[in-house]
């Protein structure tokens, strides 16, 4: 999978067995369309065998349709929020696509993520309800969980189009140990094209959000896709000589040096992302990053397994344990111990309560 992403010129030499494995891994990692899009963009499409091209082309077609639907949906969201004077600040895949970044090449986008000020959350939710978006979750515990402790509203779904919208008021849960100031992120947001209603985070903040999302969450089923996103952002933004100093400064200001350090480390180890030595050194000597050798080795053993495609060919005997431990770690970072125990117990008990026959 990684070789296909980094060296698309070698795809034409793959045999049937290798192609079968690549297609399976690509589907599991949600990266099959990106493999095809990169091969096409670099002029290697015609060298690929017919059958693999059919699989790649199908995935690329789906990604293209999602991008078309996304552009339409973002305009509808902007129209819904325009009466309250609220711009649409896009996050993650929606931001990459609307900004036309390299990270959007073959990127699947199943929903839209936006960032709004917490102080305006009620206004935003009301405006979106008037526009046809309603909460998908009716469970009282989940509603309280999201609204009291989390960094986003429960997912919203449009009543007629069926599109899903995640409204964030922060990039970390309110109970998390790291608390980056969302107002600082919003202050540096920039318009996409000539429409001031549609915005994305500035380049360093986009990288920091990608890093924080990937290395602060417990679910890494699509971890490799997140790392590929990050690698693409770094390679594109690094063309600006001022990017790396600004990235370090923003990481300090937003208290995100630790996830940035981890993101750059594993992007380098798995995808060979080019990170200047002075950036790595600066992060290693940051008070928020200092880590013992044994702890870093443990983190490596876990992340280097969990960041691979969720496919048997990319797993070993320790991979399930690594994924489970990182799942627990993600929850540990999101909330205090007592709250974590209560939340996990509720999640374990609730399915049984929901279905008396079980």
N, C-alpha and C positions, 0 to 999 in steps of 0.2 A: 504494500500500500504506500509506504513512505517512498520507496524507490520510484514508483509510478508517478507520484506527485512531483518529485524532485527532478526526475530524468525522463520526461515523456518521450524523448527521442529514442529511448530503448524499448518502448512498448511494442514496436513492430517485430521485435525478435522473440517475443514471448510465445511459448507453445500453448496448446489447448489446456493442459493441466494448470499452468501458471495463470492463464486467463480465467479459468473457472474459479480459482482461488481469489484472484484479484476482484472479480465481480462480486463474489460473496462477501469479502471483506469490505469492499466499497459500499455495498448496500447497508451492512451493519453499521458502518461508521458514518453514513450519510454523506459520503464523499465521492460516490461514483460519478455524479454529474461534473464535479470539479476535475476529476481525472480526464474526462472527455473534453471539457472546455479548455483545459490547458493544452492538451494535445492539438486541438483545433487552432487555438490562438498562436501556437508556436510552429504551425505548418506541418504537423506530423499526422494529421487525420487520415490522409489517403494511404499511409503506410500500414494502417491497422487492418487486421482481418475483418471480413464481413460480419461474422456473427458477434464478436465483441463490439463492433461499431453499433450494431443494433441495440445492444444493452446500454451502451454509453449514450447513444442518441435518444433513447427513451427517457433516461434520467435527465439528460440535458433539456429535453422538451418539457418535462415536468417542472424543472427549475425555471425555465423561461416563462411558463404559464404563471408560476407563483410570483415571479417578478412583475409581470403585467398586472395581476390581481393586486399585488402589494401597492403599486403606484396609484391605482384607482382607490384603494382603501385609505391610503394616507391622505389623499385629497378630501375624501369624505370625513375623515377625522378632523382635518383642518377646518372644514366648513362647520362642523359641529361645535368646535371650540372657539371659532372666530367671534361669536357674539359676546363672549366673556373676555376677549382680548388675550387669549392664551395660545402661544405658539405650540406646535407639535415638535417636541425634542425627541428624536428617534434614537433608539438604542439597538445594539447588536446587529443582527442580519438585516433588519429594515434600514438601519443607518448606512451600512456598507452599500446596500443596493441603491438607495436614493442618492447617495453621494457619488456613485459610480466608482467605488474603490476596487482595487484588485481583489480584495477579499470577497467581493460579491460574485466573482467568476464561478459559475456553477454552484453557487451557494443556495441550499434549500432554505426557504423562509415560510414556516407554517403559521406564524402569528406575528403580530406587531407589538413591539415594546416601546413605551414612551415614558418620559420623565417629566414630572410636573412638581411645582412647589407644594410642600405639605400643607402650607397655610391655605392653598386654593383647592385642596383635594375635594371638598364637598361641592364646590362650584363646578369642578371638572366632571365629577360623577353625575351631577344633575344634568349638565349639558349633554353628556354622552347618552344618558337615559332618554333625553328628548330626541336624540339622534337615532335611537333604536338599539343601543347596546344595553344588555341586561346581565346581571350576575349569573354565572353558570352553576354556582354552588349554593344550595339552600340549607346546608348543614349548619346548625347554630354554632357548634364548636369551631368549625373551619372559618366561619364569618368572624367570630371573635378572635381567632388565632391570627388571621390576616390583618384585621383592622387594629388590633391592640399591639401586636408584637412585630409584624412583618414590615417589609419595605415596599409593599405593593397592595393594591386592592385584590380581592378575589377575581380571577379571570372573568372578563366580560365577553359576551358573544352577541353578534348582531342578529336581530330577530329574523331578518329576511335573507341576508347574504351568508350567514353562518360563520363569518370571520371572527377570529379570536383576538382580543386586545388585552394586553397586560399593562396596567397603569401603575408605574412606579413613582414613589415620592422620595426614594433614596436608593442607593445601589447596594446597601447592606441592611439586614434586619435591624430594627431599633434595639434589639437585645444583644446584638453582636458585640464582640470585643473591639473590633475596628469600627470607627464611626466617621467616615469621610463626610465632609460638609456638602450636601447636595446643592446648596445655594451657590457655592463656588463653581460647581460643574455647570449650572445653568447660566451663570454670568459669562462664561467663556464659550457658550454654544454659538455656532455660526450658521447662517442660512444656507440652504442648498439651492444653488442656482439663483434665480431672481425672485423667488417667492419667500418673503420674510416669515410666512406662517409655518414653514417647514424647515426644521433645523436639525443639526447633529452636534455632538460634542466636538470640542477641538481635538486635534490629533493626539496629543499626549494623554488627554482624558479618555479618549476612545481606547487607547492601549491599556490604560490603568483599569478601566471598567472591564475590559476583556480578561485581564489578569485576575482581578478580584472575583469575577464571576466564576472563573475556571478553578481557582485555587482556594476558594472559600466555600464552595458548594460540595455536597457529599455525593451527588449523582454524576458519575463520570462516564456514563454509557456512551455519550458523544464527546468524550474528552479530547480525542484526537482531532475532531472537527474544530473544537474550540482552540486547540493549539495551532492548527493550520490557519485559522482566522488570525490569530495573534502574529504568527510568522509573516503572513501576507501584509498585515498592517505595518510591522516593523520594517520590512524590506521597502515598502512604498514610502513611508514617512522619513526613513533614514536619508533620503535624497536631500532633505533640508538640513543644512549644517547646524542649525540651531535646535534640531529636534531632541537629540540626546541630552544636552544640558537642561532643556525645558522639561523633559520627561522626569529627570531626577528631581528637579525643583518641585514639580507638581506632585510627585510621589511623596516628598517630604511634607508638603503643605496639606495633602489630603490623607496623610497617615497610611499610605498604601505601599510603603517600601517593601514590606514582607511579601505580599502576593506578587509584586513586580519582580523581586529577586527570584522567587520560585518559578515564575513564568519564563523569565529569561533563561534560567538554568535548564529547564526541561525543553524549551524551544531549541536551545543550542544542542542538547544531548540527543534529541530525537529527530529534529528537522534541520540541524546545522545552521540555525539562525546566526547571522553575523552580529555579535554584540561587542562593541569596543571594550578593550580591557579596562579602561579607566571607569567605565560605567559599572562593570562587574565589581571592581575593587571598591568603588564608592559605596555600593550597596552592601558589600560584605562587612564594611566597617561602620555601617549605620547601627545606632543603638536598637532600632526596631527589628534588625535582621540577625544579629549575632546568634549563632546556633552551634552547638557542640558537634564534633565530628561524628559521634555515634548516632546522634539524632538525625543528622543529615543523611547518613547512610541508610537509616531506617526509612526516612522519607523517600529516598531514591528507590529502595526496594519496593515500596508501595506504589509510587506514582509511575515508575517505569513499566509496571504491569498494568495499572488501571488506565493509563493513557493510550493503550493499544486498542485496536478495534475489538469490540465485544464479540469475537468469533473464536471458535475452538482452536483454529490454527495459530492464533496470536496469544494464546493463553498457556499457562503451565499449571502445575498442581497448586501453586500458591496464589494464583490470580483471584479466585473467588474470595479468599480471605482478605487479600489486599483491597478489593472493592468494598467489602463489608466494613473493614476498619476505616477506610476513608469516608464511607457513608456516616459512620458514627462520629468521626472527626468533624465532618461538615456540620452535623447537628451540635456538637460540642462548641464549635466556634460561633454558632448562631444564637445560643441561649445559655443562661446560667444552669448549673447542674440540676437543681431542684425542678426547674421548669422543663429541662430536657427529659428527666425521668418521667414526669407527669405526661408530657407530650408523647413519648414513645409508648408508654403504657396505654394511653388512650388510643393510639393508632393500632396497637395489637388487639385490644379488646373490642373496638368498635365494629370490625367486620363480623365478629361473632354475634354481637348485639343486633346488627342490621339484618342478619338472616338467622332466625331462630332454628332453622333446620340444620345449621352447621354445628 
